[in-house]
Amino acid sequence: MAVTDQLAKPLESTHQMGRFTLNRIVRQDAAVTKPIAWANVEAIVAISIGEPTFRYTYDQHQQGAGDEANEIKRDPRWNGTVTVLAGQIGDFIAAIEGKTWGTAQAVMSARMDSDNPMVHWEAICRDADNSTHLFSLVIQDMIIDSFGFDNPMDYSDRSIPFHTYHEPFILAQGYEMVFDKFAATPTTSTYTLSCSTPATLLTATEHDDWDFNNAVFIKNEDHSAGDVTGRRVRAAVSITAASLIFTAGLPAATDEVSVLYAKAT
């Protein structure tokens, strides 16, 4: 490479447009099975998520270091918005909550009282042929927030706020997310994933809040402890090929184990 190098014109696929995106979700509290089928989400106009804010920040100094400081940041939170076609706001909330609106229940509340993870979101960004995968935006542990309702004289889309405490990330072309859930059995240390070759995602030791190279998270929902959602298991568990292996703290008979990872398409 030299300072006189001439680059080729950009590929058409680098002009990514949101209208060709396929959005789909999987619920964290879905019934136990592997893999859990992702559900396509219709009526999405846009999805956006900002940079993290931190509940605690501190510039750490020590004497002798002069003006050099170490910035400490703890407890991140990402806020975002899903923009939905106005006529389908009820259907959207029902899909997020896993409800059947209009038959099983007649009301979709605008107040969200739980701060537990609701869904994992995969926005599959595609080329202008509406098929070729370019990359995906993945939002783990999405929590829908309470929302207002604006009903002007003419048409307007509906905006639904959300947040997450675990980082969104970009997934490479040719990969898709997989979500497996297991009903734990006593003394069982090994559970078989639905995919025999989970993708290497990154080097976990180089990134905060990542515990595994080949999984976004591994959770255990301990019903005997009164858990209503899975707790992240950060140690004494690993994934080797298709095997999810616990080396300590084996799940009990009433527990549910869940794992989010990626595989080649």
Legacy VTK file of the C-alpha trace (Angstrom):
# vtk DataFile Version 3.0
C-alpha trace
ASCII
DATASET POLYDATA
POINTS 265 float
0.000 0.000 0.000
1.188 3.471 -0.875
-0.043 7.016 -0.459
-0.744 7.063 -4.219
-3.065 4.013 -4.158
-6.349 4.399 -6.072
-9.403 2.631 -4.681
-12.119 1.052 -6.789
-15.605 2.518 -6.726
-17.728 1.288 -3.800
-19.872 -1.798 -4.215
-23.596 -1.273 -4.554
-24.081 -3.473 -1.472
-22.329 -0.858 0.677
-25.388 1.375 0.166
-27.460 -0.335 2.840
-31.121 0.680 3.145
-33.322 -0.161 6.102
-36.353 -0.992 3.972
-34.771 -4.333 3.048
-34.273 -5.394 6.693
-35.949 -8.481 8.101
-36.703 -8.096 11.811
-37.328 -11.107 13.994
-37.489 -11.911 17.686
-37.337 -14.763 20.137
-38.809 -14.502 23.630
-36.575 -15.148 26.651
-39.407 -16.953 28.454
-40.344 -19.131 25.457
-41.219 -22.735 26.202
-38.331 -25.159 26.457
-37.196 -26.512 23.104
-34.163 -26.404 20.808
-33.856 -24.456 18.751
-36.600 -21.974 19.542
-38.054 -20.623 16.308
-37.562 -16.914 15.690
-40.735 -15.017 14.789
-40.756 -12.414 12.015
-41.950 -8.994 13.194
-44.135 -7.091 10.760
-45.022 -3.390 10.648
-41.521 -2.184 11.597
-40.628 1.229 10.165
-37.330 1.737 11.971
-35.292 0.574 14.933
-32.589 2.678 16.541
-30.402 2.326 19.600
-28.002 4.854 21.062
-24.624 4.657 22.702
-24.515 3.460 26.307
-25.031 5.647 29.319
-23.435 4.645 32.622
-24.947 4.867 36.078
-21.484 5.295 37.586
-18.475 7.086 36.084
-15.307 8.191 37.832
-11.957 9.608 36.724
-9.358 7.760 38.797
-6.042 9.507 39.511
-3.006 8.712 41.558
-0.250 10.956 42.839
2.796 10.955 40.612
0.786 10.339 37.432
0.092 14.023 36.857
-2.921 14.576 34.621
-3.089 10.954 33.483
-6.361 9.348 34.563
-8.223 6.092 34.243
-11.917 6.514 33.450
-14.078 4.000 35.318
-17.519 3.225 33.880
-20.021 0.869 35.478
-23.636 -0.250 34.966
-24.229 0.503 31.277
-27.664 0.955 29.750
-28.606 1.282 26.076
-31.821 3.120 25.172
-33.563 2.742 21.842
-36.790 3.120 19.930
-38.820 0.849 17.679
-41.011 2.726 15.199
-44.111 0.762 14.218
-46.831 1.264 11.612
-49.631 2.996 13.508
-52.367 0.475 12.830
-50.446 -2.453 14.268
-49.166 -1.161 17.594
-51.340 -3.636 19.487
-50.128 -6.567 17.415
-46.525 -5.498 17.995
-46.873 -5.314 21.791
-48.719 -8.655 21.774
-45.828 -10.270 19.877
-43.312 -8.872 22.365
-45.330 -10.090 25.337
-46.237 -13.436 23.805
-49.967 -12.738 24.049
-52.897 -13.258 21.700
-54.547 -9.869 21.532
-58.285 -9.728 20.871
-59.060 -13.310 21.836
-57.107 -14.437 24.909
-57.074 -10.863 26.181
-58.669 -7.639 24.978
-56.187 -5.083 26.371
-52.516 -4.415 25.661
-51.265 -2.204 28.478
-49.062 0.822 27.790
-47.451 0.442 31.216
-44.557 -1.992 31.566
-43.992 -2.980 35.189
-41.307 -5.633 34.693
-37.628 -4.901 34.112
-36.867 -8.484 33.083
-35.552 -9.278 29.573
-38.449 -9.807 27.181
-37.023 -10.624 23.742
-33.808 -10.917 21.776
-33.987 -8.976 18.499
-32.224 -9.778 15.230
-32.410 -7.122 12.501
-31.122 -8.874 9.372
-29.898 -6.102 7.084
-30.059 -7.113 3.416
-29.083 -5.921 -0.034
-31.467 -4.290 -2.525
-32.586 -7.723 -3.732
-34.295 -7.994 -0.310
-32.526 -11.312 0.228
-28.713 -11.132 0.300
-27.472 -10.834 3.876
-25.109 -7.913 4.562
-24.903 -8.017 8.392
-27.277 -8.137 11.353
-27.922 -5.939 14.355
-28.572 -8.081 17.427
-30.131 -6.615 20.576
-29.996 -9.019 23.490
-32.258 -8.818 26.549
-34.540 -6.135 25.093
-36.972 -4.645 27.608
-39.908 -2.631 26.280
-40.601 0.550 28.272
-43.896 2.216 29.089
-45.069 4.392 26.229
-47.423 7.232 25.414
-49.825 7.576 22.517
-49.889 10.391 19.974
-52.929 10.508 17.689
-52.705 13.571 15.384
-55.172 14.626 12.720
-53.213 12.885 9.972
-51.048 9.787 9.808
-48.089 9.245 12.105
-46.085 6.175 13.062
-45.941 4.947 16.653
-42.699 5.018 18.663
-42.079 2.392 21.347
-39.094 2.963 23.680
-36.952 0.129 24.974
-33.712 -0.465 26.856
-31.188 -3.177 27.584
-28.370 -3.591 30.096
-26.247 -5.756 27.788
-24.593 -4.531 24.639
-26.062 -4.724 21.137
-23.643 -6.029 18.528
-23.180 -6.478 14.800
-23.214 -10.031 13.443
-21.268 -10.819 10.274
-22.716 -11.760 6.917
-23.540 -15.459 6.635
-24.394 -16.014 10.302
-27.648 -16.123 12.220
-28.574 -16.314 15.895
-29.707 -19.493 17.637
-31.585 -19.733 20.939
-31.769 -23.075 22.753
-33.555 -23.864 26.016
-33.257 -27.011 28.105
-35.240 -28.480 30.973
-32.526 -29.330 33.486
-32.254 -32.795 34.961
-30.537 -33.689 38.264
-26.801 -34.458 38.132
-26.697 -33.759 34.372
-23.579 -31.791 33.459
-23.743 -31.890 29.634
-26.532 -30.600 27.380
-26.465 -30.971 23.590
-27.013 -27.830 21.513
-29.168 -27.857 18.390
-26.115 -26.778 16.340
-22.944 -28.856 16.387
-20.666 -25.975 15.323
-21.410 -22.708 17.168
-19.590 -19.779 15.593
-16.645 -18.095 17.293
-18.048 -14.664 18.097
-15.053 -12.827 19.577
-12.346 -13.133 22.210
-14.290 -12.683 25.427
-11.311 -11.573 27.503
-10.919 -8.508 25.268
-14.454 -7.223 25.885
-16.421 -6.258 28.978
-19.576 -8.267 29.734
-18.591 -11.165 27.460
-17.884 -14.459 29.197
-17.604 -16.892 26.278
-15.965 -16.834 22.863
-18.798 -18.811 21.285
-21.925 -17.690 23.134
-23.590 -14.376 23.859
-24.758 -15.757 27.202
-25.625 -18.884 29.124
-28.448 -18.510 31.638
-29.996 -20.669 34.315
-33.509 -20.003 35.621
-33.563 -21.483 39.114
-37.222 -22.056 39.953
-36.397 -23.388 43.419
-34.902 -19.957 44.179
-37.980 -18.176 42.830
-36.352 -16.974 39.601
-38.743 -15.556 37.018
-36.034 -15.099 34.399
-32.661 -16.640 33.713
-29.527 -15.577 35.586
-26.314 -15.325 33.591
-23.874 -18.091 34.418
-20.389 -16.596 34.035
-18.069 -19.390 35.179
-17.812 -23.182 35.496
-19.607 -23.696 32.178
-18.369 -23.849 28.572
-19.345 -24.835 25.054
-17.265 -27.364 23.128
-18.664 -28.299 19.697
-22.313 -29.198 20.402
-21.810 -29.752 24.141
-22.816 -27.251 26.818
-20.848 -28.454 29.835
-21.237 -27.466 33.497
-18.246 -28.239 35.695
-19.791 -26.883 38.896
-23.135 -25.571 40.109
-25.159 -28.112 38.137
-28.721 -26.971 37.382
-31.443 -28.642 39.460
-34.423 -30.638 38.247
-36.781 -27.659 38.055
-34.315 -25.291 36.343
-34.318 -24.014 32.761
-31.048 -23.479 30.931
-30.903 -21.104 27.955
-28.088 -20.191 25.587
-27.857 -17.597 22.800
-25.204 -18.180 20.143
-24.661 -17.972 16.385
-24.192 -20.424 13.543
-23.375 -20.233 9.842
-26.435 -19.967 7.617
LINES 1 266
265 0 1 2 3 4 5 6 7 8 9 10 11 12 13 14 15 16 17 18 19 20 21 22 23 24 25 26 27 28 29 30 31 32 33 34 35 36 37 38 39 40 41 42 43 44 45 46 47 48 49 50 51 52 53 54 55 56 57 58 59 60 61 62 63 64 65 66 67 68 69 70 71 72 73 74 75 76 77 78 79 80 81 82 83 84 85 86 87 88 89 90 91 92 93 94 95 96 97 98 99 100 101 102 103 104 105 106 107 108 109 110 111 112 113 114 115 116 117 118 119 120 121 122 123 124 125 126 127 128 129 130 131 132 133 134 135 136 137 138 139 140 141 142 143 144 145 146 147 148 149 150 151 152 153 154 155 156 157 158 159 160 161 162 163 164 165 166 167 168 169 170 171 172 173 174 175 176 177 178 179 180 181 182 183 184 185 186 187 188 189 190 191 192 193 194 195 196 197 198 199 200 201 202 203 204 205 206 207 208 209 210 211 212 213 214 215 216 217 218 219 220 221 222 223 224 225 226 227 228 229 230 231 232 233 234 235 236 237 238 239 240 241 242 243 244 245 246 247 248 249 250 251 252 253 254 255 256 257 258 259 260 261 262 263 264
